[in-house]
Amino acid sequence: MRIAVCFNEAPATPARGESIDLLSEQGARHEAEAVLAALHSLHHEAVLVPLLADIGEFITCLRNSACDLVFNLCEGFWGDSSREMHVAALLELLGLFFTGATPYCLGLSQDKARSKDLFNAHHLPTPRHILVRNGGQLPKIKGLTYPLIVKPRFEDASLGITGDSIVATEKALHNRIRYIHQTYRQDALVEEFIVGREFNVAIIGNSPPVVLPISEIRFDPALPHPIVSYSGKWQEDSAEFSGTSPVCPATLRFREEVLIKDVALRAFKILECRDYARIDIRFREGVPYILEVNANPDIAPDAGLARAARAAGMTYPEFIARMVSLAQRRKEISHA
C-alpha cells in the first residue's frame, strides 16, 4: 500500500507564545521518520509529505504521491496549533482517508473549556473551573479553592504550562491570566489544581476501543510543583525533565484501575475520538479527575502511547500496522 506520512514543519518563530515553544513542533519530523521506518518494515511504500507555509504546495505533493492512505501526524499549521483540525478537514475535502481523529474531534478536544463542559454534562469528574476571556475583566474567585492552575484554552503539548501556572493568591492568579492573554493571545482556563497521582491513559481502536496499560507520571519531590510542565515534557537538560518520570504499567489497586479505565473510555467516546487518544487524569481520594483528552497525541517510539503499546505486548511496527488497518477499514466500508 502507498501511504503518505504527513507532518507539520515548524517556522523560525512561533505564531504566538514563547520562542521555546518550537521545541515541541521540531519533534514532529522525528515522529514522522519513525512512522515511515515502521511502514517500510511492514512492506508499505511510504513517503514523507511535510506541511509548510504553502498549502497549495502541500496539496500538490499529496496528489503527486498517489497515496492510498494518509498517516496524519499534523498537529497544527506553521506554528499555529489551533489549525490542527483544519489540516484534517483539508484531507477530508481532498477525499483522502487518514489515520487518527476527525476534524470535529480535534477541534473539540483542543478546546479545554468546551470539552470540560461536555464532561460536566455527562457527570464525569473534572476539576472545577472558570474561563477568563481574552481582554475580559479579571475575576474575583468564587466557588474555586486555591491552589489553582492557569492554562491557555486552546493549546496542547503543555504549551504555556510552567511552575508559575500554579497560583495560591489572587495577585499571582491575575498575573498569570495576563500572561496567557498577552503571550498566547487567547482565553485563560482557571481550574482547581488537583493534588494527587497523575496518570496517562492510552486508548486504541474503535469497535470497541481498548485501554492499554496505564502509565503513571512520577514527580521528583524536589520539584517546586508536581506538574507536567513544558520543560518537563520537552527540555531534556532541565530539572523538570529529569524529575518527571513515566512508569508503565502503573501500580494500582483493582478498583482504582477500573474507575480510571471507565472514566477514560467514557471521555474517549463522548469526544468521539478515533483510532487512538490519550486521556490525562489526576486521581485524588478515589476520584479520577479528567484533566484533558489528547486526540492524535505524539506516537513517536519514545512517547507515552507507544510505551503503553509496548507494555501491552505490541512492537512499534505492530502498533503502526494497527493504525493503518483502522484507516483502511474505513476506506473499505466507504467504497462498499
Buried (B, 14 or more C-beta within 10 A) or exposed (E): EEBBBBBBBBBEEBBBBBEEBBBBBEBBBBBBBBBBBBBEEBEBEBBBBBBBEEBEEBBEBBEEBEBBBBBBBBBBBBBBBBBBBBBBBBBEEEEBBBBBBBBBBBBBBBBBBBBBBBBEEEEBBBBBBBBBEBEEEEBEEEEBEBBBBBBBBBBBBBBBBBEBBBBEEBEBBBBBBBBBBEBBEBBBBBBBBBEBBBBBBBBBBBEEBEBBBBBBBBBEEEBEBBBBBBBBBBBEEBBBBEBBEBEBBBEBEEEBBEBBBEBBBBBBEBBEBBBBBBBBBBBEEEEBBBBBBBBBBBBBBEBBBBBBBBBBEBBBBBBBBBBBEBBBEBBEEEEE
